[in-house]
Amino acid sequence: MTLRKQRRLSRAATVLTAAGTALASTLLMAPGAHAADSDITFSDVVINKGKPIVLGTGAEIEVPMTYTLKTKVRLDSWQVSAYRGTYGQNSYHLAIGTIRWNCSQSSAGGYTFYDCDESLQVDPDMLPGGRKLVNSDATVWKTAGLGIKVGGGYDDDLLSYTTRLKRASVIEGADAGPEPVTKGKPITIKGTLKRANWNTHRYDVYGGQKAVLQFKAAGTTAWTYVKTVTTSTTGALKTTVTAAKDGTWRWYYAGNSVTGAKATTGDYVDVR
């Protein structure tokens, strides 16, 4: 384990305080879930702006999260977590920590409201408790809110909001050529589709998937559909088109329920 990750794991044991810090804690798992306390409620949870969380291998990412906390009691700390399993018993959580924690406070009808804006730290190689992601984690994750009361006691709420985790995809070796090319002659576009394998923590070829070839003519900003190509068993993409005008070629893979989308940056071909 690297020193950087050792430090992250160390501070993962610290719980968010109501005052907040520049670098805060991991998501605390309560002793066991129980019915929501009417004095403490969580609402309007949105993780990653409502989009799936796409993770590769080894690289930690920051995932935005917003929510509202409503309370009649004073709290020492609170957090919203994404988890799998039975909460408080056989569950495990997604984020190793929270950074840039900011909550605006207001009051009405005897309640205090906190509108919170956070960034979750998510690392495929280090979940709370030392676990790593595996491929079966590419699915829907549930959420829960936890409030720790001043003087002792807590309330944890199982929330209706869910977020989906996906394995990242990449398209390697994307190339269009020859460059330059004579008008009317063939252009060959190649590439190899791979996706993150969390079981082995590497990228493996991804066969039998449909990717779209797109073209953007010189002087324009819009990508246009050209054709759909299916990857071979080795993940290879290859097709040929007729050179007609200058422009940029790229591959676009739309992803699926467990795999994130990916587009190549594009390769410009000069047609003469």
C-alpha positions as YAML, in Angstrom:
chain: A
units: angstrom
residues:
- id: 1
  name: MET
  ca: [0.00, 0.00, 0.00]
- id: 2
  name: THR
  ca: [1.37, 3.44, -0.90]
- id: 3
  name: LEU
  ca: [2.00, 6.12, 1.75]
- id: 4
  name: ARG
  ca: [-0.68, 8.26, 0.08]
- id: 5
  name: LYS
  ca: [-3.27, 5.51, 0.46]
- id: 6
  name: GLN
  ca: [-2.13, 4.74, 4.02]
- id: 7
  name: ARG
  ca: [-2.85, 8.36, 4.93]
- id: 8
  name: ARG
  ca: [-6.26, 8.21, 3.22]
- id: 9
  name: LEU
  ca: [-7.09, 4.99, 5.07]
- id: 10
  name: SER
  ca: [-5.99, 6.54, 8.38]
- id: 11
  name: ARG
  ca: [-8.25, 9.55, 8.05]
- id: 12
  name: ALA
  ca: [-11.09, 7.31, 6.85]
- id: 13
  name: ALA
  ca: [-11.77, 6.54, 10.52]
- id: 14
  name: THR
  ca: [-12.65, 10.18, 11.28]
- id: 15
  name: VAL
  ca: [-16.30, 11.25, 11.11]
- id: 16
  name: LEU
  ca: [-17.45, 14.50, 9.53]
- id: 17
  name: THR
  ca: [-17.99, 17.24, 12.08]
- id: 18
  name: ALA
  ca: [-20.71, 19.84, 11.76]
- id: 19
  name: ALA
  ca: [-18.05, 22.52, 11.42]
- id: 20
  name: GLY
  ca: [-16.40, 20.66, 8.52]
- id: 21
  name: THR
  ca: [-12.73, 20.52, 7.53]
- id: 22
  name: ALA
  ca: [-10.79, 20.79, 4.28]
- id: 23
  name: LEU
  ca: [-10.31, 17.04, 4.25]
- id: 24
  name: ALA
  ca: [-12.99, 15.04, 6.02]
- id: 25
  name: SER
  ca: [-13.91, 11.48, 6.79]
- id: 26
  name: THR
  ca: [-15.10, 8.29, 5.35]
- id: 27
  name: LEU
  ca: [-18.71, 7.22, 5.63]
- id: 28
  name: LEU
  ca: [-19.45, 5.87, 9.09]
- id: 29
  name: MET
  ca: [-21.44, 2.65, 9.35]
- id: 30
  name: ALA
  ca: [-23.88, 2.71, 12.24]
- id: 31
  name: PRO
  ca: [-24.30, -0.32, 14.54]
- id: 32
  name: GLY
  ca: [-27.58, -1.19, 12.84]
- id: 33
  name: ALA
  ca: [-30.33, 0.47, 10.86]
- id: 34
  name: HIS
  ca: [-33.56, 1.44, 12.55]
- id: 35
  name: ALA
  ca: [-36.66, 3.49, 11.83]
- id: 36
  name: ALA
  ca: [-36.03, 7.10, 10.91]
- id: 37
  name: ASP
  ca: [-36.17, 9.66, 13.70]
- id: 38
  name: SER
  ca: [-38.76, 12.28, 12.76]
- id: 39
  name: ASP
  ca: [-36.44, 14.94, 14.20]
- id: 40
  name: ILE
  ca: [-33.71, 14.11, 11.61]
- id: 41
  name: THR
  ca: [-34.42, 13.55, 7.91]
- id: 42
  name: PHE
  ca: [-32.35, 13.52, 4.70]
- id: 43
  name: SER
  ca: [-33.81, 14.49, 1.32]
- id: 44
  name: ASP
  ca: [-32.99, 15.65, -2.21]
- id: 45
  name: VAL
  ca: [-29.92, 13.39, -2.49]
- id: 46
  name: VAL
  ca: [-28.15, 13.61, -5.86]
- id: 47
  name: ILE
  ca: [-24.87, 11.80, -6.53]
- id: 48
  name: ASN
  ca: [-22.70, 12.61, -9.56]
- id: 49
  name: LYS
  ca: [-25.39, 14.98, -10.87]
- id: 50
  name: GLY
  ca: [-27.67, 11.98, -11.42]
- id: 51
  name: LYS
  ca: [-25.26, 10.23, -13.79]
- id: 52
  name: PRO
  ca: [-23.67, 6.79, -13.27]
- id: 53
  name: ILE
  ca: [-20.29, 6.73, -11.53]
- id: 54
  name: VAL
  ca: [-17.69, 5.37, -13.97]
- id: 55
  name: LEU
  ca: [-14.49, 3.94, -12.47]
- id: 56
  name: GLY
  ca: [-11.35, 2.53, -14.02]
- id: 57
  name: THR
  ca: [-8.53, 0.76, -12.20]
- id: 58
  name: GLY
  ca: [-6.22, 2.38, -9.69]
- id: 59
  name: ALA
  ca: [-7.19, 6.01, -10.18]
- id: 60
  name: GLU
  ca: [-9.14, 7.72, -7.39]
- id: 61
  name: ILE
  ca: [-11.91, 10.04, -8.56]
- id: 62
  name: GLU
  ca: [-14.00, 12.76, -6.93]
- id: 63
  name: VAL
  ca: [-17.78, 12.37, -7.18]
- id: 64
  name: PRO
  ca: [-20.05, 15.37, -6.43]
- id: 65
  name: MET
  ca: [-22.98, 14.86, -4.07]
- id: 66
  name: THR
  ca: [-25.69, 17.20, -2.81]
- id: 67
  name: TYR
  ca: [-28.45, 16.66, -0.24]
- id: 68
  name: THR
  ca: [-30.57, 18.42, 2.39]
- id: 69
  name: LEU
  ca: [-30.56, 17.59, 6.10]
- id: 70
  name: LYS
  ca: [-33.51, 18.67, 8.28]
- id: 71
  name: THR
  ca: [-33.15, 18.42, 12.06]
- id: 72
  name: LYS
  ca: [-34.76, 19.55, 15.31]
- id: 73
  name: VAL
  ca: [-31.86, 18.30, 17.42]
- id: 74
  name: ARG
  ca: [-28.23, 19.39, 17.65]
- id: 75
  name: LEU
  ca: [-25.83, 17.14, 15.76]
- id: 76
  name: ASP
  ca: [-22.14, 16.42, 16.20]
- id: 77
  name: SER
  ca: [-21.82, 15.01, 12.68]
- id: 78
  name: TRP
  ca: [-23.71, 13.53, 9.77]
- id: 79
  name: GLN
  ca: [-23.18, 12.02, 6.32]
- id: 80
  name: VAL
  ca: [-24.89, 10.37, 3.38]
- id: 81
  name: SER
  ca: [-23.32, 7.14, 2.11]
- id: 82
  name: ALA
  ca: [-23.69, 4.81, -0.87]
- id: 83
  name: TYR
  ca: [-23.60, 1.15, 0.15]
- id: 84
  name: ARG
  ca: [-24.29, -2.43, -0.89]
- id: 85
  name: GLY
  ca: [-25.67, -5.27, 1.20]
- id: 86
  name: THR
  ca: [-27.81, -5.10, 4.34]
- id: 87
  name: TYR
  ca: [-27.13, -1.74, 5.95]
- id: 88
  name: GLY
  ca: [-25.40, -1.92, 9.32]
- id: 89
  name: GLN
  ca: [-24.85, -5.68, 9.16]
- id: 90
  name: ASN
  ca: [-23.30, -7.11, 6.00]
- id: 91
  name: SER
  ca: [-22.95, -3.84, 4.09]
- id: 92
  name: TYR
  ca: [-19.91, -2.09, 2.69]
- id: 93
  name: HIS
  ca: [-19.60, 1.51, 1.61]
- id: 94
  name: LEU
  ca: [-18.27, 3.14, -1.53]
- id: 95
  name: ALA
  ca: [-16.39, 6.31, -0.54]
- id: 96
  name: ILE
  ca: [-13.17, 6.41, 1.48]
- id: 97
  name: GLY
  ca: [-13.70, 10.04, 2.40]
- id: 98
  name: THR
  ca: [-15.32, 13.40, 1.69]
- id: 99
  name: ILE
  ca: [-13.58, 16.59, 0.61]
- id: 100
  name: ARG
  ca: [-14.70, 20.17, -0.07]
- id: 101
  name: TRP
  ca: [-17.57, 19.71, 2.35]
- id: 102
  name: ASN
  ca: [-19.82, 22.77, 2.43]
- id: 103
  name: CYS
  ca: [-23.26, 23.10, 4.04]
- id: 104
  name: SER
  ca: [-25.35, 26.27, 4.06]
- id: 105
  name: GLN
  ca: [-27.61, 26.63, 7.10]
- id: 106
  name: SER
  ca: [-31.13, 28.03, 7.47]
- id: 107
  name: SER
  ca: [-34.03, 27.73, 9.93]
- id: 108
  name: ALA
  ca: [-37.81, 27.46, 9.64]
- id: 109
  name: GLY
  ca: [-40.67, 26.02, 11.74]
- id: 110
  name: GLY
  ca: [-38.39, 24.91, 14.55]
- id: 111
  name: TYR
  ca: [-36.10, 22.99, 12.21]
- id: 112
  name: THR
  ca: [-32.55, 23.67, 11.10]
- id: 113
  name: PHE
  ca: [-31.82, 22.91, 7.44]
- id: 114
  name: TYR
  ca: [-28.41, 22.14, 5.96]
- id: 115
  name: ASP
  ca: [-28.07, 22.21, 2.17]
- id: 116
  name: CYS
  ca: [-24.83, 20.29, 1.62]
- id: 117
  name: ASP
  ca: [-22.46, 20.16, -1.33]
- id: 118
  name: GLU
  ca: [-19.71, 17.55, -1.10]
- id: 119
  name: SER
  ca: [-17.22, 15.58, -3.17]
- id: 120
  name: LEU
  ca: [-16.86, 11.89, -2.38]
- id: 121
  name: GLN
  ca: [-13.46, 10.23, -2.73]
- id: 122
  name: VAL
  ca: [-13.90, 6.92, -4.55]
- id: 123
  name: ASP
  ca: [-10.94, 4.60, -5.13]
- id: 124
  name: PRO
  ca: [-11.42, 1.21, -6.88]
- id: 125
  name: ASP
  ca: [-8.43, -0.18, -4.98]
- id: 126
  name: MET
  ca: [-9.55, 0.90, -1.53]
- id: 127
  name: LEU
  ca: [-13.06, 0.86, -0.14]
- id: 128
  name: PRO
  ca: [-13.69, 1.41, 3.59]
- id: 129
  name: GLY
  ca: [-12.57, -1.67, 5.48]
- id: 130
  name: GLY
  ca: [-9.77, -2.47, 3.02]
- id: 131
  name: ARG
  ca: [-11.99, -4.11, 0.40]
- id: 132
  name: LYS
  ca: [-11.43, -3.54, -3.34]
- id: 133
  name: LEU
  ca: [-14.04, -3.27, -6.04]
- id: 134
  name: VAL
  ca: [-14.95, -6.45, -7.95]
- id: 135
  name: ASN
  ca: [-16.86, -6.73, -11.21]
- id: 136
  name: SER
  ca: [-20.14, -7.59, -9.47]
- id: 137
  name: ASP
  ca: [-20.03, -4.11, -7.90]
- id: 138
  name: ALA
  ca: [-20.98, -2.67, -11.29]
- id: 139
  name: THR
  ca: [-24.63, -2.34, -10.32]
- id: 140
  name: VAL
  ca: [-27.06, -0.14, -8.38]
- id: 141
  name: TRP
  ca: [-25.90, 1.10, -4.96]
- id: 142
  name: LYS
  ca: [-28.34, 2.16, -2.23]
- id: 143
  name: THR
  ca: [-27.98, 5.21, 0.01]
- id: 144
  name: ALA
  ca: [-28.41, 5.98, 3.70]
- id: 145
  name: GLY
  ca: [-28.18, 9.07, 5.89]
- id: 146
  name: LEU
  ca: [-26.66, 9.05, 9.37]
- id: 147
  name: GLY
  ca: [-26.88, 11.76, 12.05]
- id: 148
  name: ILE
  ca: [-24.85, 11.64, 15.29]
- id: 149
  name: LYS
  ca: [-26.54, 13.62, 18.07]
- id: 150
  name: VAL
  ca: [-24.81, 15.90, 20.56]
- id: 151
  name: GLY
  ca: [-24.57, 14.04, 23.87]
- id: 152
  name: GLY
  ca: [-24.96, 10.61, 22.29]
- id: 153
  name: GLY
  ca: [-27.38, 8.66, 20.15]
- id: 154
  name: TYR
  ca: [-27.79, 8.54, 16.41]
- id: 155
  name: ASP
  ca: [-30.36, 8.23, 13.66]
- id: 156
  name: ASP
  ca: [-29.84, 6.41, 10.38]
- id: 157
  name: ASP
  ca: [-32.29, 6.66, 7.49]
- id: 158
  name: LEU
  ca: [-32.46, 4.23, 4.59]
- id: 159
  name: LEU
  ca: [-33.11, 6.46, 1.59]
- id: 160
  name: SER
  ca: [-34.94, 5.81, -1.68]
- id: 161
  name: TYR
  ca: [-32.19, 7.36, -3.82]
- id: 162
  name: THR
  ca: [-29.83, 5.01, -5.67]
- id: 163
  name: THR
  ca: [-26.73, 5.47, -7.80]
- id: 164
  name: ARG
  ca: [-25.24, 3.17, -10.44]
- id: 165
  name: LEU
  ca: [-21.57, 2.17, -10.63]
- id: 166
  name: LYS
  ca: [-20.02, 1.28, -14.03]
- id: 167
  name: ARG
  ca: [-16.71, -0.11, -15.25]
- id: 168
  name: ALA
  ca: [-14.74, 2.35, -17.40]
- id: 169
  name: SER
  ca: [-14.07, 1.62, -21.06]
- id: 170
  name: VAL
  ca: [-11.18, 2.78, -23.25]
- id: 171
  name: ILE
  ca: [-10.49, 2.64, -26.99]
- id: 172
  name: GLU
  ca: [-6.78, 2.18, -27.58]
- id: 173
  name: GLY
  ca: [-4.80, 2.65, -30.77]
- id: 174
  name: ALA
  ca: [-7.49, 4.70, -32.51]
- id: 175
  name: ASP
  ca: [-6.10, 5.71, -35.89]
- id: 176
  name: ALA
  ca: [-7.35, 6.80, -39.32]
- id: 177
  name: GLY
  ca: [-5.09, 6.60, -42.37]
- id: 178
  name: PRO
  ca: [-3.25, 6.95, -44.58]
- id: 179
  name: GLU
  ca: [-2.54, 10.64, -44.02]
- id: 180
  name: PRO
  ca: [-2.78, 12.47, -46.37]
- id: 181
  name: VAL
  ca: [-5.02, 10.50, -48.71]
- id: 182
  name: THR
  ca: [-6.15, 11.02, -52.29]
- id: 183
  name: LYS
  ca: [-9.84, 11.79, -52.77]
- id: 184
  name: GLY
  ca: [-11.75, 8.63, -53.69]
- id: 185
  name: LYS
  ca: [-9.18, 6.35, -52.09]
- id: 186
  name: PRO
  ca: [-9.90, 4.21, -48.98]
- id: 187
  name: ILE
  ca: [-9.36, 5.38, -45.41]
- id: 188
  name: THR
  ca: [-8.96, 2.67, -42.77]
- id: 189
  name: ILE
  ca: [-10.01, 3.43, -39.19]
- id: 190
  name: LYS
  ca: [-8.81, 1.14, -36.40]
- id: 191
  name: GLY
  ca: [-8.97, 0.82, -32.63]
- id: 192
  name: THR
  ca: [-9.28, -1.67, -29.75]
- id: 193
  name: LEU
  ca: [-12.05, -1.54, -27.16]
- id: 194
  name: LYS
  ca: [-11.17, -2.49, -23.58]
- id: 195
  name: ARG
  ca: [-12.84, -2.14, -20.21]
- id: 196
  name: ALA
  ca: [-11.81, -2.17, -16.59]
- id: 197
  name: ASN
  ca: [-11.67, -5.57, -14.94]
- id: 198
  name: TRP
  ca: [-12.00, -4.89, -11.21]
- id: 199
  name: ASN
  ca: [-11.33, -8.54, -10.35]
- id: 200
  name: THR
  ca: [-7.80, -8.32, -11.76]
- id: 201
  name: HIS
  ca: [-7.47, -4.50, -11.68]
- id: 202
  name: ARG
  ca: [-6.41, -4.15, -15.29]
- id: 203
  name: TYR
  ca: [-8.09, -3.39, -18.65]
- id: 204
  name: ASP
  ca: [-9.16, -6.38, -20.76]
- id: 205
  name: VAL
  ca: [-10.29, -6.52, -24.40]
- id: 206
  name: TYR
  ca: [-14.06, -6.26, -24.84]
- id: 207
  name: GLY
  ca: [-15.40, -8.29, -27.74]
- id: 208
  name: GLY
  ca: [-18.84, -8.43, -29.33]
- id: 209
  name: GLN
  ca: [-19.65, -4.77, -28.65]
- id: 210
  name: LYS
  ca: [-21.09, -2.25, -31.11]
- id: 211
  name: ALA
  ca: [-19.18, 1.00, -31.59]
- id: 212
  name: VAL
  ca: [-20.11, 3.87, -33.87]
- id: 213
  name: LEU
  ca: [-17.77, 5.49, -36.38]
- id: 214
  name: GLN
  ca: [-18.33, 9.25, -36.49]
- id: 215
  name: PHE
  ca: [-17.01, 12.01, -38.77]
- id: 216
  name: LYS
  ca: [-16.62, 15.76, -38.31]
- id: 217
  name: ALA
  ca: [-15.95, 17.69, -41.51]
- id: 218
  name: ALA
  ca: [-13.26, 20.39, -41.45]
- id: 219
  name: GLY
  ca: [-14.72, 23.75, -40.42]
- id: 220
  name: THR
  ca: [-17.72, 22.21, -38.62]
- id: 221
  name: THR
  ca: [-18.41, 21.32, -34.99]
- id: 222
  name: ALA
  ca: [-20.95, 18.48, -35.27]
- id: 223
  name: TRP
  ca: [-20.14, 14.78, -35.34]
- id: 224
  name: THR
  ca: [-22.16, 12.76, -37.87]
- id: 225
  name: TYR
  ca: [-22.95, 9.05, -37.87]
- id: 226
  name: VAL
  ca: [-21.10, 6.97, -40.47]
- id: 227
  name: LYS
  ca: [-21.56, 3.30, -39.55]
- id: 228
  name: THR
  ca: [-21.74, 0.81, -36.68]
- id: 229
  name: VAL
  ca: [-18.96, -1.74, -36.24]
- id: 230
  name: THR
  ca: [-18.87, -4.75, -33.88]
- id: 231
  name: THR
  ca: [-15.64, -5.50, -32.03]
- id: 232
  name: SER
  ca: [-13.93, -8.81, -32.69]
- id: 233
  name: THR
  ca: [-13.22, -11.35, -29.95]
- id: 234
  name: THR
  ca: [-9.98, -9.46, -29.34]
- id: 235
  name: GLY
  ca: [-11.82, -6.14, -29.02]
- id: 236
  name: ALA
  ca: [-10.56, -4.94, -32.41]
- id: 237
  name: LEU
  ca: [-12.39, -2.26, -34.39]
- id: 238
  name: LYS
  ca: [-11.61, -1.89, -38.09]
- id: 239
  name: THR
  ca: [-13.49, -0.50, -41.06]
- id: 240
  name: THR
  ca: [-12.85, 1.26, -44.37]
- id: 241
  name: VAL
  ca: [-14.51, 4.36, -45.85]
- id: 242
  name: THR
  ca: [-13.98, 6.34, -49.05]
- id: 243
  name: ALA
  ca: [-12.07, 9.61, -48.75]
- id: 244
  name: ALA
  ca: [-14.34, 12.52, -49.72]
- id: 245
  name: LYS
  ca: [-13.36, 15.60, -47.69]
- id: 246
  name: ASP
  ca: [-10.99, 16.80, -45.01]
- id: 247
  name: GLY
  ca: [-12.10, 16.00, -41.49]
- id: 248
  name: THR
  ca: [-11.73, 14.09, -38.26]
- id: 249
  name: TRP
  ca: [-12.70, 10.48, -37.56]
- id: 250
  name: ARG
  ca: [-13.50, 8.99, -34.16]
- id: 251
  name: TRP
  ca: [-14.98, 5.94, -32.47]
- id: 252
  name: TYR
  ca: [-17.84, 6.24, -29.99]
- id: 253
  name: TYR
  ca: [-18.88, 3.41, -27.67]
- id: 254
  name: ALA
  ca: [-22.20, 4.08, -25.89]
- id: 255
  name: GLY
  ca: [-21.59, 1.62, -23.03]
- id: 256
  name: ASN
  ca: [-24.21, -0.57, -21.35]
- id: 257
  name: SER
  ca: [-25.75, -1.13, -17.92]
- id: 258
  name: VAL
  ca: [-22.39, -2.09, -16.37]
- id: 259
  name: THR
  ca: [-19.91, -0.31, -18.66]
- id: 260
  name: GLY
  ca: [-19.29, 3.41, -19.19]
- id: 261
  name: ALA
  ca: [-19.35, 5.16, -22.55]
- id: 262
  name: LYS
  ca: [-16.18, 6.31, -24.36]
- id: 263
  name: ALA
  ca: [-15.30, 8.45, -27.37]
- id: 264
  name: THR
  ca: [-11.82, 8.80, -28.87]
- id: 265
  name: THR
  ca: [-10.37, 12.27, -29.31]
- id: 266
  name: GLY
  ca: [-10.44, 11.91, -33.10]
- id: 267
  name: ASP
  ca: [-7.86, 11.66, -35.89]
- id: 268
  name: TYR
  ca: [-7.74, 14.30, -38.64]
- id: 269
  name: VAL
  ca: [-7.19, 13.15, -42.25]
- id: 270
  name: ASP
  ca: [-6.21, 15.54, -45.03]
- id: 271
  name: VAL
  ca: [-7.90, 14.62, -48.33]
- id: 272
  name: ARG
  ca: [-6.13, 15.87, -51.47]
...
